Amino acid sequence: MSSYSTPAIVLRKIDYGEYDFVITLFALKKGKVSVIAKSAKKSKKRFAGILELFSEIDVVCNVGRRKGLPVLQEAALKYPFFHIRSSALKTAYASYWAELINEWMESGQKQVQLYQLFQYVLRKLDSSQVSEASLSILFQIKFLTIAGLSPNLIQCSVCRTEVEKIKETRVRFDFAKGGILCDECASKTLQKPLLSKGVIKQLLWIEKGDLVKAVRVRFSSDALKEGSEFLETFVPYHLGKEPRSLKFLKQIRKW
Protein backbone atom coordinates (compact mmCIF):
# COMPACT_ATOMS: atom_id res chain seq x y z
CA MET A 1 0.00 0.00 0.00
CA SER A 2 1.26 3.49 -0.91
CA SER A 3 0.08 6.89 0.22
CA TYR A 4 0.19 10.51 -0.89
CA SER A 5 -0.51 13.88 0.72
CA THR A 6 -1.74 17.02 -1.01
CA PRO A 7 -3.71 20.22 -0.49
CA ALA A 8 -7.20 19.83 -1.98
CA ILE A 9 -10.59 21.50 -2.36
CA VAL A 10 -13.81 19.52 -1.96
CA LEU A 11 -15.81 19.53 -5.20
CA ARG A 12 -18.47 16.95 -4.39
CA LYS A 13 -19.63 14.67 -1.58
CA ILE A 14 -22.07 11.77 -1.94
CA ASP A 15 -23.33 9.09 0.43
CA TYR A 16 -21.82 5.63 0.05
CA GLY A 17 -23.44 2.90 2.08
CA GLU A 18 -24.51 3.46 5.64
CA TYR A 19 -21.41 5.09 7.07
CA ASP A 20 -19.14 6.27 4.24
CA PHE A 21 -18.79 9.18 1.84
CA VAL A 22 -17.24 9.29 -1.61
CA ILE A 23 -15.49 12.63 -1.91
CA THR A 24 -14.43 14.22 -5.19
CA LEU A 25 -11.38 16.36 -4.55
CA PHE A 26 -9.59 18.91 -6.68
CA ALA A 27 -6.07 18.11 -5.45
CA LEU A 28 -3.16 20.43 -6.13
CA LYS A 29 -0.75 17.56 -6.79
CA LYS A 30 -3.17 15.05 -8.34
CA GLY A 31 -5.92 16.95 -10.18
CA LYS A 32 -9.42 15.55 -9.82
CA VAL A 33 -9.55 12.45 -7.64
CA SER A 34 -12.33 10.51 -5.92
CA VAL A 35 -11.60 9.01 -2.51
CA ILE A 36 -13.64 7.11 0.05
CA ALA A 37 -13.97 8.46 3.59
CA LYS A 38 -14.74 5.36 5.59
CA SER A 39 -17.01 5.68 8.64
CA ALA A 40 -17.05 9.45 8.11
CA LYS A 41 -20.75 9.71 8.94
CA LYS A 42 -20.36 8.31 12.44
CA SER A 43 -16.91 9.65 13.26
CA LYS A 44 -17.08 12.76 15.45
CA LYS A 45 -13.33 13.24 15.67
CA ARG A 46 -11.63 12.40 12.36
CA PHE A 47 -13.73 14.26 9.78
CA ALA A 48 -16.36 16.26 11.66
CA GLY A 49 -16.95 19.61 9.90
CA ILE A 50 -14.00 19.05 7.54
CA LEU A 51 -15.42 17.40 4.42
CA GLU A 52 -17.88 20.16 3.52
CA LEU A 53 -18.27 21.46 -0.02
CA PHE A 54 -15.59 23.95 -1.12
CA SER A 55 -13.52 23.40 2.03
CA GLU A 56 -9.79 23.71 1.46
CA ILE A 57 -8.05 20.85 3.23
CA ASP A 58 -4.77 18.95 3.50
CA VAL A 59 -5.34 15.24 2.90
CA VAL A 60 -3.45 11.98 3.25
CA CYS A 61 -4.78 9.12 1.11
CA ASN A 62 -3.82 5.46 1.00
CA VAL A 63 -3.79 3.66 -2.34
CA GLY A 64 -4.10 -0.13 -2.24
CA ARG A 65 -2.75 -2.62 -4.74
CA ARG A 66 -6.23 -3.76 -5.74
CA LYS A 67 -8.56 -1.71 -7.88
CA GLY A 68 -10.74 0.64 -5.92
CA LEU A 69 -10.90 4.15 -4.60
CA PRO A 70 -8.06 5.52 -2.51
CA VAL A 71 -8.96 5.72 1.17
CA LEU A 72 -8.96 9.11 2.86
CA GLN A 73 -6.80 8.50 5.89
CA GLU A 74 -6.38 12.01 7.29
CA ALA A 75 -7.81 15.46 6.58
CA ALA A 76 -6.89 18.79 8.14
CA LEU A 77 -9.00 21.89 7.56
CA LYS A 78 -7.21 24.96 6.17
CA TYR A 79 -10.05 27.24 5.00
CA PRO A 80 -13.66 26.31 5.87
CA PHE A 81 -15.31 29.09 3.82
CA PHE A 82 -18.14 29.44 6.34
CA HIS A 83 -19.38 32.66 4.77
CA ILE A 84 -19.89 30.95 1.42
CA ARG A 85 -21.99 28.14 2.87
CA SER A 86 -24.02 30.56 5.02
CA SER A 87 -25.20 32.46 1.93
CA ALA A 88 -27.46 30.86 -0.67
CA LEU A 89 -26.18 33.21 -3.38
CA LYS A 90 -22.50 32.59 -2.62
CA THR A 91 -23.15 28.85 -2.42
CA ALA A 92 -24.86 28.96 -5.81
CA TYR A 93 -21.90 30.69 -7.44
CA ALA A 94 -19.33 28.39 -5.83
CA SER A 95 -21.39 25.35 -6.86
CA TYR A 96 -21.44 26.56 -10.46
CA TRP A 97 -17.65 26.97 -10.53
CA ALA A 98 -17.13 23.58 -8.87
CA GLU A 99 -19.42 21.87 -11.38
CA LEU A 100 -17.58 23.44 -14.32
CA ILE A 101 -14.30 22.11 -12.97
CA ASN A 102 -15.75 18.68 -12.24
CA GLU A 103 -17.35 18.39 -15.69
CA TRP A 104 -14.32 19.60 -17.65
CA MET A 105 -11.42 17.94 -15.82
CA GLU A 106 -10.32 14.39 -16.45
CA SER A 107 -9.39 12.36 -13.38
CA GLY A 108 -5.74 12.37 -12.43
CA GLN A 109 -4.74 15.31 -14.65
CA LYS A 110 -2.76 17.88 -12.67
CA GLN A 111 -4.08 21.43 -13.15
CA VAL A 112 -2.10 23.80 -10.95
CA GLN A 113 -3.22 27.01 -12.68
CA LEU A 114 -6.89 26.07 -12.41
CA TYR A 115 -6.44 25.06 -8.77
CA GLN A 116 -4.93 28.45 -7.96
CA LEU A 117 -7.77 30.20 -9.80
CA PHE A 118 -10.45 28.27 -7.90
CA GLN A 119 -8.69 28.86 -4.60
CA TYR A 120 -8.40 32.59 -5.34
CA VAL A 121 -12.06 33.17 -6.27
CA LEU A 122 -13.30 31.11 -3.31
CA ARG A 123 -11.25 33.20 -0.88
CA LYS A 124 -12.46 36.45 -2.45
CA LEU A 125 -16.05 35.17 -2.42
CA ASP A 126 -15.79 34.23 1.24
CA SER A 127 -14.35 37.63 2.19
CA SER A 128 -17.06 39.58 0.31
CA GLN A 129 -14.39 41.95 -1.04
CA VAL A 130 -15.65 41.59 -4.60
CA SER A 131 -19.19 41.11 -5.87
CA GLU A 132 -20.29 37.55 -6.63
CA ALA A 133 -21.15 38.35 -10.25
CA SER A 134 -17.80 40.06 -10.91
CA LEU A 135 -15.92 37.08 -9.49
CA SER A 136 -17.97 34.75 -11.63
CA ILE A 137 -17.05 36.68 -14.78
CA LEU A 138 -13.39 36.52 -13.76
CA PHE A 139 -13.58 32.79 -13.05
CA GLN A 140 -15.37 31.92 -16.29
CA ILE A 141 -13.00 33.95 -18.48
CA LYS A 142 -9.91 32.46 -16.83
CA PHE A 143 -11.45 28.96 -16.85
CA LEU A 144 -12.14 29.24 -20.59
CA THR A 145 -8.56 30.39 -21.20
CA ILE A 146 -7.12 27.42 -19.29
CA ALA A 147 -9.50 25.03 -21.07
CA GLY A 148 -8.53 26.42 -24.49
CA LEU A 149 -12.10 27.58 -25.15
CA SER A 150 -11.70 31.35 -25.00
CA PRO A 151 -14.21 33.32 -27.09
CA ASN A 152 -12.70 35.26 -29.96
CA LEU A 153 -13.30 38.88 -28.98
CA ILE A 154 -10.36 40.34 -30.90
CA GLN A 155 -11.47 40.18 -34.52
CA CYS A 156 -14.38 39.23 -36.76
CA SER A 157 -14.55 35.45 -37.04
CA VAL A 158 -15.26 35.68 -40.78
CA CYS A 159 -13.32 38.57 -42.33
CA ARG A 160 -10.76 39.05 -39.50
CA THR A 161 -11.49 42.76 -39.07
CA GLU A 162 -10.11 43.80 -35.67
CA VAL A 163 -12.68 44.83 -33.08
CA GLU A 164 -11.23 48.36 -32.83
CA LYS A 165 -11.95 48.87 -36.54
CA ILE A 166 -15.55 47.71 -36.36
CA LYS A 167 -17.66 50.88 -36.52
CA GLU A 168 -20.63 49.71 -34.50
CA THR A 169 -20.60 50.28 -30.73
CA ARG A 170 -22.35 46.93 -30.19
CA VAL A 171 -20.91 43.86 -31.89
CA ARG A 172 -22.67 40.62 -32.74
CA PHE A 173 -21.40 37.30 -31.41
CA ASP A 174 -21.77 33.92 -33.12
CA PHE A 175 -21.70 31.02 -30.63
CA ALA A 176 -21.23 28.44 -33.38
CA LYS A 177 -18.13 30.24 -34.67
CA GLY A 178 -17.00 31.10 -31.15
CA GLY A 179 -16.38 34.76 -31.88
CA ILE A 180 -17.56 38.24 -32.76
CA LEU A 181 -18.82 39.30 -36.20
CA CYS A 182 -18.58 42.67 -37.88
CA ASP A 183 -21.88 44.13 -39.05
CA GLU A 184 -21.30 43.21 -42.69
CA CYS A 185 -20.56 39.56 -41.92
CA ALA A 186 -23.32 39.36 -39.32
CA SER A 187 -25.92 40.52 -41.84
CA LYS A 188 -25.38 37.28 -43.72
CA THR A 189 -26.32 35.20 -40.69
CA LEU A 190 -29.28 34.80 -38.40
CA GLN A 191 -29.89 37.21 -35.52
CA LYS A 192 -27.04 37.08 -33.01
CA PRO A 193 -26.67 38.48 -29.47
CA LEU A 194 -24.93 41.82 -29.09
CA LEU A 195 -21.93 42.75 -26.96
CA SER A 196 -20.96 46.34 -26.29
CA LYS A 197 -17.37 47.28 -27.10
CA GLY A 198 -16.91 48.42 -23.50
CA VAL A 199 -17.77 44.96 -22.14
CA ILE A 200 -15.55 43.32 -24.77
CA LYS A 201 -12.65 45.50 -23.65
CA GLN A 202 -13.22 44.56 -19.99
CA LEU A 203 -13.42 40.83 -20.78
CA LEU A 204 -10.19 41.02 -22.77
CA TRP A 205 -8.51 42.89 -19.92
CA ILE A 206 -9.49 40.11 -17.50
CA GLU A 207 -8.36 37.42 -19.94
CA LYS A 208 -4.89 38.93 -20.38
CA GLY A 209 -4.24 40.21 -16.85
CA ASP A 210 -3.06 38.29 -13.80
CA LEU A 211 -5.57 37.56 -11.04
CA VAL A 212 -4.66 40.55 -8.89
CA LYS A 213 -5.10 42.96 -11.80
CA ALA A 214 -8.14 41.16 -13.22
CA VAL A 215 -10.08 41.35 -9.97
CA ARG A 216 -9.74 45.15 -10.00
CA VAL A 217 -11.89 45.50 -13.13
CA ARG A 218 -15.07 47.33 -12.16
CA PHE A 219 -18.29 46.72 -14.08
CA SER A 220 -21.31 48.99 -14.23
CA SER A 221 -24.58 47.26 -13.39
CA ASP A 222 -25.48 47.04 -17.09
CA ALA A 223 -22.04 45.70 -18.03
CA LEU A 224 -22.20 43.18 -15.20
CA LYS A 225 -25.53 41.88 -16.46
CA GLU A 226 -24.39 41.81 -20.09
CA GLY A 227 -21.11 40.04 -19.30
CA SER A 228 -22.79 37.49 -17.03
CA GLU A 229 -25.52 36.65 -19.55
CA PHE A 230 -22.98 36.26 -22.33
CA LEU A 231 -20.65 33.93 -20.40
CA GLU A 232 -23.48 31.92 -18.88
CA THR A 233 -24.63 31.20 -22.43
CA PHE A 234 -21.20 30.70 -23.99
CA VAL A 235 -19.85 28.28 -21.34
CA PRO A 236 -22.80 25.80 -21.45
CA TYR A 237 -22.82 25.99 -25.26
CA HIS A 238 -19.26 24.68 -25.38
CA LEU A 239 -19.78 22.19 -22.57
CA GLY A 240 -22.71 20.78 -24.50
CA LYS A 241 -25.22 21.20 -21.66
CA GLU A 242 -26.40 23.63 -19.02
CA PRO A 243 -24.98 22.72 -15.61
CA ARG A 244 -27.62 21.99 -12.97
CA SER A 245 -25.88 24.43 -10.64
CA LEU A 246 -26.34 27.22 -13.20
CA LYS A 247 -30.09 26.64 -13.23
CA PHE A 248 -30.03 26.87 -9.43
CA LEU A 249 -27.95 30.07 -9.58
CA LYS A 250 -30.43 31.70 -11.93
CA GLN A 251 -33.30 30.81 -9.61
CA ILE A 252 -31.48 32.24 -6.59
CA ARG A 253 -30.83 35.52 -8.40
CA LYS A 254 -34.51 35.83 -9.26
CA TRP A 255 -35.46 35.38 -5.60
Secondary structure, DSSP 4 states (H G I P E B T S, - for coil): -EEEEEEEEEEEEEEETTTEEEEEEEETTTEEEEEEETTTTT-SSSSTTTS-TT-EEEEEEEE-SSSSPPEEEEEEEEE--HHHHT-HHHHHHHHHHHHHHHHHPPBT---HHHHHHHHHHHHHHHHTSS-HHHHHHHHHHHHHHHHT---B-SB-TTT--BGGG---SEEEEETTTTEEE-HHHHTTSS---EEEHHHHHHHHHHHHS-HHHHTT----HHHHHHHHHHHHHHHHHHHTS--HHHHHHHHHHH-
